[in-house]
Amino acid sequence: MSNTAKGNSDVKKIIAQLGQVYADILGGMRGPEQLARWLSEDTYLMVANQHCLENRARARKRQSNQREFFRVTRAEIFPAPRNTIEAVVLVKSSKTVQAISMRLDKVYSRWRVTHIELI
């Protein structure tokens, strides 16, 4: 395996893990602080807000704070400008398949998620 292929494989594993944690945050199984190390400030505030809104919606409907377990089925990275990674992670539950779109940018020599959303 070439260094580039191995590097892409490692990046896909990290992207998949980030996608899994994000799905767990929206599902109420984890707190947004578990992604804080990887998120830019604006993205962290957006994820924390989404987490709060999802928890409130479940409370209004008298649902448990945890929804179905999602597992990552696939992570793909796409061509992007230098010092940028654009990726999609597919997560699957027993009922649905959803996609998480994310963008990582190199900020002060560290990779940060600058955009993430469930699409």
Secondary structure as UniProt FT lines:
FT   HELIX           3..26
FT   TURN            27..28
FT   HELIX           32..35
FT   TURN            36..38
FT   HELIX           41..60
FT   TURN            61..62
FT   STRAND          71..78
FT   TURN            82..83
FT   STRAND          84..92
FT   STRAND          97..107
FT   TURN            108..109
FT   STRAND          110..118
//
